[in-house]
């Protein structure tokens, strides 16, 4: 009986030792596979985040400047990016574009948004998307904007707006242009651009 228990115990130790050796090798392989899977997942997440930010930028350009020249659309995109890099505004394109005053239910208050199209009460649906040529132009400009800012990656790319964080259409006179430190930079297309000094 004792011999049987000892042999069984010995076999168990040998079996455990063999399993442990395999487990360490398998663990290393599994760890490497997990690292590779995580890299793929992180790349997919980064791509999804990029696509989301690109969509927000294109929507903003489309709704704010679709009738402007490419230069005017770029200027709107630059203001959006200048806000992203400013400490005074949110840190992502989507958060900048959708920044608004909210009611008690958490919904944007009409005409109290940073970009008027978002809460003006009109439909934000883009007709015949994605085949709409104006939408395609806005997407192209948005991609170019993200590429320019990604290439500099320092937040100091001011482009043709000279660092402007504000603009308005040339046919309106908003109250904020009188704010202390707000300087008019220039007019591009149908928009007049400003920045704080």
Backbone as a ProteinNet text record, in pm:
[ID]
protein_1_A
[PRIMARY]
XXXXXXXXXXXXXXXXXXXXXXXXXXXXXXXXXXXXXXXXXXXXXXXXXXXXXXXXXXXXXXXXXXXXXXXXXXXXXXXXXXXXXXXXXXXXXXXXXXXXXXXXXXXXXXXXXXXXXXXXXXXXXXXXXXXXXXXXXXXXXXXXXXXXXXXXXXXXXXXXXXXXXXXXXXXXXXXXXXXXXXXXXXXXXXXXXXXXX
[TERTIARY]
81.3	0	86.3	189.5	279	353.3	400.1	473.3	385.6	263.2	169	149.9	135.7	118.5	243.3	357.3	483.5	499.4	472.2	483.4	384	263.7	162.2	206.9	258.5	309	424.5	516.1	630.4	583.6	491.5	439.5	370.2	302.1	234.1	335.2	445.5	548.3	610.7	637.9	694.7	594.8	470.9	367.1	355.6	354.6	345.4	465.3	585.7	706.5	697.8	650.5	638.1	534.5	425.3	319.7	370.1	444	496.2	590.1	676.2	768.5	689.6	591.3	507.5	430.4	384.6	305.9	390.4	515.9	602.5	624.8	652.7	671.5	542.5	432.9	304	269.6	305.2	279.4	353	477.1	555.1	491.5	449.5	383.8	251.2	176.9	49	68.5	172.6	202.3	235.9	316.9	352.3	228.8	144.5	20.9	-69.7	-75.6	-157	-102.9	28.5	90.9	54.8	63	29.2	-118.6	-205.8	-350.2	-379.1	-314.1	-334.4	-288.8	-179	-130.9	-233.5	-291.7	-395.2	-517.4	-557.7	-674.5	-648.4	-529.6	-495.3	-495.4	-445.1	-446.4	-589.9	-674	-814.5	-885.4	-856.9	-916.7	-868.4	-738.4	-683.5	-748.7	-768.8	-832.4	-976.9	-1048.6	-1187.2	-1191.9	-1098.7	-1093.6	-1061	-966.4	-931.8	-1053.7	-1123.7	-1241.6	-1349.9	-1367.8	-1467.2	-1429.6	-1302.9	-1257.2	-1264.8	-1229.3	-1238.2	-1382.8	-1475.2	-1617.8	-1664.9	-1624.6	-1663.3	-1607.2	-1481	-1418.8	-1490	-1517	-1583.9	-1724.2	-1796.3	-1930.2	-1923.3	-1825.5	-1812.3	-1779.3	-1686.2	-1649.9	-1770.3	-1839.3	-1955.2	-2061.5	-2100.2	-2209.4	-2169.3	-2045.1	-2001.9	-1954.1	-1902.2	-1836	-1856.9	-1963.3	-1980.7	-1989	-2033	-2041.4	-1913.8	-1818	-1690.8	-1596.3	-1491.2	-1383.7	-1311.2	-1224.1	-1143.1	-1062.5	-1011.6	-935.1	-1022.2	-1145.6	-1237.3	-1270.7	-1285	-1311.5	-1190.9	-1070.8	-948.6	-941.6	-979.2	-973.1	-1065.8	-1184.8	-1277	-1215.3	-1153.5	-1085.6	-971.8	-899	-788.4	-837.1	-947.1	-1003.3	-1039.9	-1099.6	-1136.6	-1012.2	-906.6	-782.9	-714.2	-717.4	-658.3	-728	-858	-930.6	-889.2	-870.4	-826.6	-695.1	-604.4	-473	-471.2	-582.9	-590.9	-634.9	-581.2	-621.6	-763.1	-819.3	-952.1	-1066.3	-1032.6	-1134.9	-1108	-1206.2	-1186.4	-1068.1	-1028.1	-906.1	-923.6	-1046.7	-1066.7	-1150.7	-1141.5	-1218.1	-1367.2	-1414.7	-1557.7	-1605	-1526.4	-1565.8	-1570.1	-1477.9	-1479.2	-1603	-1628.3	-1740.6	-1873.8	-1890.2	-2018.4	-2025.9	-1929.4	-1931.8	-2053.3	-2130.5	-2251.9	-2296.1	-2386.7	-2454.3	-2567.2	-2583.6	-2682.5	-2796.7	-2915.7	-3029.2	-3025.3	-3125.5	-3126.5	-3132.5	-3173.2	-3177.8	-3049.7	-2955.5	-2829.6	-2831.7	-2935.1	-2944.6	-2894	-2834.8	-2788.1	-2903.2	-2876.4	-2974.7	-2965.1	-3079.4	-3083.1	-3005.9	-2922.2	-2839.3	-2740	-2700.4	-2601.5	-2485	-2442.6	-2332.4	-2215	-2098.4	-1979.7	-1989.7	-2047.6	-2068.6	-2219.2	-2270.5	-2414.8	-2493.4	-2438.2	-2513.4	-2556.8	-2479.5	-2506.7	-2637.4	-2675	-2798.6	-2884	-2892.7	-2976.2	-3119.4	-3150	-3284.6	-3310.2	-3214.3	-3229.1	-3172.5	-3211.1	-3159.5	-3010.3	-2934.1	-2791.2	-2762.7	-2868.5	-2853.4	-2795	-2700.3	-2637	-2705.8	-2765.2	-2837.4	-2745.7	-2794.6	-2725.5	-2583	-2563.2	-2431.4	-2410	-2300	-2169.5	-2140.9	-2237.5	-2212.7	-2222.6	-2258.9	-2271	-2131.3	-2111.5	-1979.7	-1932.6	-2024.8	-1988	-1939.7	-2006.3	-1962.9	-1824.9	-1802.8	-1673.1	-1562.5	-1591.9	-1492.5	-1461.8	-1566.3	-1546.2	-1462.1	-1487.3	-1406.5	-1261	-1240.5	-1103.5	-1029.1	-1095.5	-1032.9	-1006.7	-1101.6	-1083.9	-962	-945.9	-829	-700.2	-701.2	-582.4	-550	-655.1	-632.7	-569.1	-623	-568.5	-425.6	-397.9	-261.7	-165.9	-205.4	-118.4	-89.6	-190.5	-170	-95.7	-118	-44.8	102	132.9	273.1	348.1	281.9	350.4	348.3	233.1	216.5	261.9	268.2	309.9	200.8	96.1	-11.3	19.2	130.2	164.3	149.8	75.9	50.1	-69.6	-46.9	-155	-210.5	-133.7	-182.2	-231.5	-325.4	-372.6	-457.4	-499.2	-580.7	-497.3	-366.8	-277	-315.5	-365.5	-400.1	-539.6	-625.5	-761.5	-837.3	-916.4	-1002.2	-1149.7	-1177.2	-1314.2	-1331.9	-1453.6	-1490.2	-1640.5	-1683.7	-1827.2	-1846.1	-1965.5	-1998.2	-1994.7	-1959.2	-1943.4	-2075.7	-2187.6	-2317	-2379	-2304.5	-2352.6	-2248.5	-2292.6	-2202.5	-2231.7	-2160.7	-2186.3	-2132	-2191.2	-2149.3	-2006.3	-1959.5	-1829.4	-1711.6	-1732.8	-1618.9	-1571.8	-1653.8	-1616.6	-1547	-1533.5	-1468.4	-1325.5	-1284.4	-1149.7	-1045.9	-951.2	-843.8	-874.7	-995.1	-1032.1	-986	-896.1	-841.7	-883.9	-925.9	-959.5	-829.3	-826	-706.3	-718.3	-824.4	-842.6	-975.9	-1010.6	-1129.1	-1083.4	-1142.7	-1117.1	-1253.3	-1280.9	-1411.8	-1520.1	-1623.4	-1736.1	-1723.6	-1604.4	-1585.6	-1476.6	-1499	-1400.2	-1344.2	-1211	-1143.4	-1082	-1083.4	-1036.3	-954.4	-871.8	-802.9	-783.3	-760.1	-728.9	-582.8	-553.9	-413.8	-336.3
-117.1	0	124.4	124.8	238.9	254.1	144.6	146.9	201.5	161.1	208.1	359.1	408.6	552	627.6	576.7	641.6	646.3	533.8	531.3	628.8	629.6	720	864.1	890.2	1023.9	1061.5	968.1	994.7	1022	941.4	962.3	1098	1133.7	1262.4	1376.1	1364.4	1468.1	1477.5	1361.5	1360.5	1421.9	1384.8	1439.8	1590	1635.7	1778.3	1852.1	1796.3	1859.1	1871.1	1767.8	1771.2	1874.2	1877.2	1973.1	2114.8	2134.9	2266.6	2314.6	2230.5	2267.8	2306.7	2228.3	2260.4	2389.4	2405.8	2523.8	2650.2	2648.6	2764.6	2796.2	2695.8	2717.3	2766	2703.1	2745	2886.6	2914.3	3048.3	3153.9	3127.9	3221.1	3238.2	3128.2	3134	3208.6	3179.4	3246.8	3396.1	3429.4	3569.1	3643	3581.1	3641.8	3657.4	3554.4	3561.4	3672.2	3686.4	3792	3930.3	3944.6	4072	4105.8	4007.3	4029.2	4062.8	3991.4	4020.2	4160.7	4196.9	4330.6	4439.3	4415	4512.8	4531.2	4421.4	4428.8	4502.5	4470	4535.3	4684.7	4719.1	4860.8	4934.2	4870.8	4932.1	4951	4850	4861.4	4971.9	4981.7	5088	5224.1	5234.6	5360.9	5398.2	5299.1	5325.9	5370.1	5304.4	5344.1	5486.3	5517.3	5651.9	5754	5719.8	5808.4	5831.1	5722.7	5733.7	5820.8	5804.4	5884.7	6033.2	6063.7	6202.5	6261.3	6180.4	6223.5	6256.2	6171.7	6193.4	6324.8	6351.4	6475.6	6597.5	6588.6	6699.7	6722.7	6617	6629.7	6687.9	6642.9	6697.8	6847.6	6887.1	7028.5	7111.1	7063.2	7134.8	7142.1	7030.6	7026.9	7128.1	7122.3	7207.6	7354.2	7380.1	7517.6	7586.8	7510.7	7576.7	7506	7431.8	7354.6	7440.8	7565	7651.5	7733.5	7720.2	7792	7718.7	7787.5	7725.7	7623.7	7546.7	7452	7525.8	7642.9	7722.9	7761.8	7803.2	7837.3	7717.2	7600.2	7477.9	7439.6	7456	7428.3	7519.8	7644.4	7739.9	7696.9	7649.2	7599	7478.1	7388.7	7273.3	7314.7	7418.7	7466.2	7523.9	7595.2	7647.9	7532.8	7429.4	7312.8	7253.4	7234.9	7177.5	7272	7401.5	7496.7	7489.8	7464.3	7447.5	7318.1	7211.8	7085.3	7105.9	7183.4	7204.2	7315.8	7387.4	7493.5	7435.8	7490	7448.7	7493.2	7583.8	7638.9	7552.8	7450.4	7369	7221.2	7135.7	6990.9	6937.7	6814.4	6756.2	6674.1	6653.8	6576	6656.4	6620.3	6689.5	6677.8	6556.8	6537.3	6617.9	6620.1	6696.9	6846.8	6894.9	7035.7	7063.8	6979.7	7001.8	6999.4	6908.5	6893.5	6968.3	7054.3	7130.9	7224.5	7219	7300.5	7319.5	7413.3	7428.5	7327.4	7257.9	7151.2	7189.8	7138.1	7160.2	7058.6	7058.8	6971.2	6822.7	6790.8	6651.4	6608.4	6701.3	6669.1	6689.4	6754.7	6781.2	6921.1	6940.1	7074	7174.8	7293.8	7401.7	7466.7	7484.7	7540.1	7672	7679.9	7797.5	7831	7730.9	7751	7652.4	7634.3	7542.3	7620.4	7562.8	7626.5	7639.8	7540.1	7543.6	7538.6	7639.8	7661.7	7546.3	7474.9	7368.7	7259	7237.9	7125.4	7140.8	7262.8	7278.1	7392.9	7403	7507.9	7462.5	7337.8	7286.5	7229.8	7240	7186.8	7045.3	6972.9	6837.2	6842.2	6751.1	6741.3	6631.1	6571.3	6462.9	6517.6	6444.6	6484.6	6409.9	6484.3	6417.5	6334.6	6218.6	6131.3	6095.7	6082.5	6045.3	5896.5	5847.1	5911.5	5963.8	5958.9	5999	6148.7	6222.6	6367.2	6428.2	6498	6553.7	6655.1	6734	6832.5	6761.5	6651.7	6571.8	6512.1	6460.6	6402.4	6506.9	6630	6738.3	6766.5	6769.3	6793.8	6682.8	6558.1	6445.3	6458.3	6497.7	6515.1	6622.3	6735.2	6843.5	6797.4	6724.2	6674.2	6582.4	6493	6403.2	6483.6	6585.1	6669.9	6742.9	6790.3	6860.5	6767.9	6647.4	6553.2	6515.7	6499.8	6467.3	6580.4	6704.2	6818.7	6825.7	6810.2	6819.2	6698	6579.8	6461.6	6471.6	6537.8	6551.8	6645.3	6750.2	6841.5	6785.8	6731.2	6662.9	6746.5	6877.3	6961.9	7058	7068.6	7161.3	7304.6	7328.8	7466.8	7495.7	7413	7437.8	7530.6	7653.2	7751.6	7772	7741.7	7751.7	7889.4	7890.3	8016.5	8098.5	8041.5	8116.5	8182.7	8162.5	8223.1	8186.9	8066.8	8020.2	8056.6	8098.7	8139.2	8025.3	8061.8	7964.2	7999.4	8108.9	8154.8	8205	8200.1	8262.4	8282.5	8364.2	8379.6	8413.6	8389.8	8425.1	8576.9	8625.3	8769.6	8845.7	8777.2	8844.7	8852.1	8810.7	8823.1	8896.1	8950.9	9018.2	8963.1	8857.2	8797.6	8884.6	8868.9	8947.3	8918.4	8796.2	8757.8	8830.2	8895	8963.8	9082.5	9126.5	9236.4	9186.3	9055.2	9000.7	9052.8	9077.1	9126.1	9027.3	9078.5	8995.1	8927	8946.2	8882.7	8972	8919.6	8996.5	8936.5	9023.4	8979.1	8946.7	8828.9	8785.8	8817.3	8765.9	8786.2	8729.9	8757	8697.8	8600.6	8482.2	8381.2	8333.6	8355.1	8318.3	8396.5	8328	8396.1	8401.8	8369.6	8369.1	8467.1	8528.6	8618	8546.2	8544.1	8463.5	8550	8493.3	8564.4	8470.3	8533	8456.5	8547.7	8484.6	8562.1	8603.3	8728.7	8774.4	8720.2
0	0	0	93.7	97.3	-33.8	-87.6	-213.3	-324.6	-324.3	-424.9	-412.2	-289.5	-267.7	-307.7	-276.2	-310.3	-461.8	-528.4	-674.5	-737.6	-687.3	-740.1	-716.9	-599.6	-568.6	-657.9	-681.7	-767.5	-909.4	-954.7	-1089.9	-1099.5	-992.5	-992.3	-1000.6	-927.6	-932	-1069.9	-1129.4	-1264.9	-1361.8	-1350	-1437.1	-1417.6	-1292.7	-1263.5	-1320.5	-1304.5	-1357	-1508.3	-1576.2	-1721.7	-1764.1	-1692.1	-1723.8	-1699.3	-1592.2	-1559.9	-1669.1	-1718.2	-1825.7	-1949.6	-1984.7	-2099.8	-2076.6	-1956.8	-1926	-1939.5	-1896.2	-1909.9	-2057.1	-2137.2	-2280.6	-2344.9	-2305	-2359	-2313.9	-2188.5	-2137.4	-2218.6	-2251.9	-2332.8	-2470.3	-2528.7	-2659.6	-2650	-2543.7	-2524.6	-2499.4	-2423.6	-2396.2	-2525.7	-2610.1	-2738.4	-2826.4	-2828.4	-2907.1	-2854.5	-2722.1	-2661.8	-2697.6	-2697.2	-2735.2	-2879.7	-2966.7	-3107.7	-3124.6	-3052.1	-3058.5	-3007.1	-2896.1	-2840	-2936.2	-3006.1	-3103.7	-3215.3	-3259.7	-3363.5	-3310.6	-3188.8	-3128.4	-3110.8	-3062.1	-3044	-3177.1	-3282.3	-3415.2	-3464.6	-3439.2	-3479.6	-3402	-3273.3	-3191.1	-3240.2	-3265.9	-3316	-3448.5	-3535.2	-3664.1	-3643.9	-3553	-3524.9	-3468.3	-3378.2	-3321.6	-3429.8	-3516.6	-3628.2	-3717	-3752.4	-3838.3	-3773	-3642.2	-3570.6	-3574	-3547.5	-3548.3	-3690	-3788.8	-3928.7	-3964.5	-3922.7	-3949.5	-3887.3	-3764.4	-3697.3	-3770.6	-3810.9	-3883.7	-4016.3	-4089.8	-4220	-4203.9	-4101.4	-4075.3	-4046.4	-3966.9	-3933.2	-4056.5	-4135.2	-4258	-4351.9	-4367	-4456.6	-4413.1	-4287.1	-4241	-4225.1	-4192.2	-4170.1	-4297.2	-4393.9	-4506.9	-4641.1	-4656.5	-4780.1	-4905.4	-4890.7	-5009.4	-5030.2	-4939.3	-4953.2	-5047.2	-5083.7	-5162.1	-5074.9	-5135	-5058.3	-4952.1	-4987	-4890.9	-4770.7	-4796	-4688	-4601.2	-4664.3	-4588.5	-4503.5	-4558.7	-4481.2	-4359.4	-4377.2	-4266.7	-4152.7	-4185.4	-4083	-4012.3	-4090.2	-4030.3	-3938.7	-3978.1	-3895.3	-3763.3	-3766.2	-3641.8	-3548.6	-3605.5	-3525.5	-3460	-3537.8	-3483.5	-3385.5	-3412.2	-3318.3	-3183.4	-3185.1	-3059.3	-2988.7	-3064.7	-3004.8	-2929.9	-2987.9	-2926.8	-2822.8	-2806.9	-2707.3	-2573.1	-2464.1	-2329.3	-2295.5	-2373	-2344.5	-2398.3	-2475	-2541.2	-2518.6	-2552.4	-2536.1	-2617.6	-2588	-2644	-2770.9	-2815.8	-2938.4	-3036.3	-3162.6	-3265.4	-3236.8	-3209.6	-3185.1	-3064.9	-2958.5	-2840	-2869.1	-2952.2	-2992.8	-3077.8	-3176	-3268.1	-3194.8	-3100.5	-3031.9	-2898.5	-2871.1	-2746.6	-2746.3	-2638.6	-2633.1	-2488.5	-2471.2	-2342.6	-2340.9	-2228.8	-2219.9	-2127.4	-2158.7	-2070	-1955.7	-1871	-1753.2	-1789.9	-1912.3	-1958	-2029.7	-2042	-2108.4	-2257.9	-2310.2	-2454.1	-2485.6	-2603.3	-2640.3	-2645	-2597.7	-2602.8	-2740.4	-2802	-2937.5	-2945.4	-3047	-3075.2	-2964.2	-2885.3	-2778.6	-2795.6	-2918.6	-2948.5	-3004.7	-2997.2	-3052.3	-3204.7	-3268.4	-3412.7	-3436.6	-3502.6	-3509.4	-3569.6	-3664.7	-3731.7	-3635.7	-3529.5	-3440.7	-3363.3	-3328.7	-3250.7	-3302.5	-3435.1	-3493.4	-3519.1	-3485.3	-3504	-3642.4	-3731.9	-3867.8	-3873.6	-3973.9	-3992.3	-4026.1	-3966.8	-3996.7	-4098.8	-4150.5	-4247.5	-4377.5	-4431.1	-4556.7	-4670.3	-4764.6	-4872.2	-4962.1	-5001.4	-5095.9	-5054.1	-4922.9	-4872.8	-4897.3	-4938.4	-4951.8	-5092.7	-5182.6	-5321.1	-5343.7	-5243.7	-5251.7	-5272.4	-5383	-5416.1	-5312.1	-5260.4	-5157.4	-5031.4	-4995.4	-4880.7	-4907.1	-5026.2	-5060.8	-5051.5	-5093.1	-5080.8	-4934.3	-4851.3	-4707.7	-4646	-4684.8	-4634.9	-4677.8	-4802.2	-4853.9	-4774.5	-4752	-4674.9	-4531.1	-4472.4	-4335.2	-4326.9	-4423	-4424.4	-4435.3	-4520.6	-4536.1	-4406.6	-4336.3	-4209.3	-4107.2	-4093.7	-3995.5	-4031.7	-4158.4	-4201.1	-4166.3	-4193.2	-4162	-4013	-3932	-3788.1	-3733.8	-3790.4	-3746.5	-3782.8	-3893.5	-3935	-3841.3	-3793.6	-3702.1	-3560.6	-3519.4	-3390.9	-3270.6	-3288.1	-3176.5	-3134.1	-3215.4	-3182.5	-3218.5	-3288.3	-3322.1	-3471.3	-3541.6	-3682.6	-3692.9	-3734.7	-3738.1	-3877.8	-3980.3	-4116.8	-4154.9	-4247.3	-4304.7	-4209.3	-4097.2	-4000.9	-3891.7	-3894.1	-3795.4	-3651.8	-3632.1	-3498.3	-3452.1	-3543	-3505.8	-3439	-3337.3	-3268.9	-3285.5	-3354.4	-3373.7	-3516.7	-3562.2	-3688.9	-3691.7	-3783.2	-3807.7	-3954.8	-4002.5	-4140.8	-4153.9	-4272.3	-4291	-4290.4	-4284.5	-4283.6	-4143.9	-4039.6	-3901.9	-3817.6	-3705	-3611.5	-3471.4	-3432.7	-3301.3	-3187.4	-3069	-2952.3	-2910.9	-2929.7	-2876.9	-2942.3	-3057.5	-3120.5	-3036.9	-2943.2	-2852.6	-2726.7	-2710.7	-2590.9	-2578.9	-2455	-2428.2	-2482.1	-2555.7	-2608.8	-2740.4	-2794.8	-2920.8	-3035.9	-3117.7	-3229.5	-3362.5	-3452.5	-3587.6	-3660.7	-3724.9	-3796.3	-3944.3	-4007.7	-4151	-4195	-4319.7	-4380.4	-4487.8	-4486.9	-4589.5	-4637.8	-4764	-4816.6	-4744.5	-4700.6	-4636.4	-4484.3	-4431.1	-4285.7	-4243.3	-4127.1	-4066.6	-3944.4	-3933	-3831	-3721.5	-3598.3	-3479	-3391.8	-3308	-3204	-3083.6	-2967.5	-2848.7	-2855.1	-2814.3	-2816.4	-2700.5
[MASK]
+++++++++++++++++++++++++++++++++++++++++++++++++++++++++++++++++++++++++++++++++++++++++++++++++++++++++++++++++++++++++++++++++++++++++++++++++++++++++++++++++++++++++++++++++++++++++++++++++++++

